[in-house]
Amino acid sequence: MNEKKASKILEDLFLQEKPSLILLLLKTSKVPVYATILSKEADCTYSHTIKILNIMNSLGLVKFEKKGRIKKVFLTDDGWDIAHNIEAIKKKFLQIEESIESKRKQKRKKEGNT
């Protein structure tokens, strides 16, 4: 996989809601996670979840551990780093949203006093 292709895949993958959510679910999980659990938590079909996980696996972001018929999903170090950064971006978005809302309240209050 050349750099441009991998970069494009990563952009397409993580600028979408479900893949980001799946990574965050894996990061915050305290117990081994199965694709079925991820699909339910992400409100995503099982087949779509598997497709996302297979792409992440090919990019080295998740790994699978199979025991019998059950396949557990784990984040790799790179996957954890990306999940951590997505989490930070989401927190920053919330801070921006709160700042905008605070400014709107101040403006309304100012307009009400005028």
C-alpha positions in Angstrom: 0.0 0.0 0.0 1.6 3.3 -1.0 1.5 6.4 1.2 -1.1 8.3 -0.7 -3.4 5.4 -0.9 -3.0 4.6 2.9 -3.5 8.3 3.7 -6.7 8.4 1.6 -8.0 5.3 3.2 -7.3 6.7 6.7 -9.0 10.0 5.8 -12.1 8.3 4.4 -12.2 5.9 7.3 -11.9 8.3 10.2 -13.9 11.2 8.9 -17.0 9.1 9.2 -19.0 8.5 12.4 -19.0 4.7 12.7 -15.3 4.0 12.4 -14.4 6.7 14.9 -17.0 5.4 17.3 -15.8 1.8 16.9 -12.2 2.9 17.8 -13.5 4.9 20.8 -15.5 1.9 22.0 -12.4 -0.3 21.8 -10.3 2.3 23.6 -12.8 2.7 26.5 -13.7 -1.0 26.9 -12.4 -2.6 30.1 -13.1 -6.2 28.9 -12.3 -8.0 25.6 -14.7 -6.9 22.9 -16.3 -8.9 20.1 -17.5 -7.6 16.8 -21.1 -8.3 17.8 -20.8 -6.1 20.9 -19.2 -3.3 18.8 -21.9 -3.5 16.2 -24.6 -3.1 18.8 -22.9 -0.3 20.7 -22.2 1.6 17.4 -25.7 1.0 16.1 -24.2 -0.5 13.0 -24.9 -3.8 11.2 -22.6 -6.7 12.0 -21.4 -6.9 8.4 -20.5 -3.2 8.2 -18.7 -3.5 11.6 -16.6 -6.5 10.2 -15.8 -4.5 7.1 -14.6 -1.6 9.2 -12.6 -3.9 11.5 -11.0 -5.7 8.5 -9.8 -2.3 7.1 -8.5 -1.3 10.5 -6.7 -4.6 10.8 -5.1 -4.2 7.3 -3.9 -0.8 8.4 -2.4 -2.2 11.6 -4.9 -0.4 14.0 -6.6 -3.4 15.4 -5.7 -7.0 15.9 -7.8 -10.1 16.3 -7.4 -12.9 18.8 -9.4 -16.0 17.9 -10.3 -18.6 20.4 -12.6 -21.3 18.9 -15.4 -19.5 17.1 -15.0 -16.3 19.1 -12.8 -13.5 17.8 -11.8 -10.8 20.2 -10.8 -7.4 18.9 -7.9 -5.3 20.4 -6.4 -1.9 19.5 -2.8 -1.9 18.5 -0.5 0.9 19.8 -1.2 2.9 16.6 -4.9 2.3 16.9 -4.8 3.4 20.5 -3.0 6.6 19.5 -5.6 7.4 16.8 -8.5 6.7 19.2 -6.9 8.9 21.8 -6.5 11.7 19.2 -10.1 11.3 18.0 -11.2 11.6 21.7 -9.2 14.8 22.1 -10.7 16.2 18.9 -14.2 15.5 20.2 -13.4 17.2 23.5 -12.1 20.2 21.6 -15.3 20.4 19.6 -17.3 20.3 22.8 -15.1 23.2 24.2 -15.7 25.2 21.1 -19.5 24.5 21.2 -19.6 25.6 24.9 -17.7 28.8 24.1 -20.0 29.6 21.2 -23.0 29.0 23.5 -21.5 31.1 26.2 -21.0 34.0 23.8 -24.6 33.7 22.6 -25.9 33.9 26.1 -23.8 36.9 26.8 -25.0 38.6 23.6 -28.7 37.9 24.5 -28.1 39.2 28.0 -26.5 42.3 26.7 -29.3 42.9 24.2 -31.9 42.3 26.9 -30.3 45.1 29.1 -30.2 47.6 26.2 
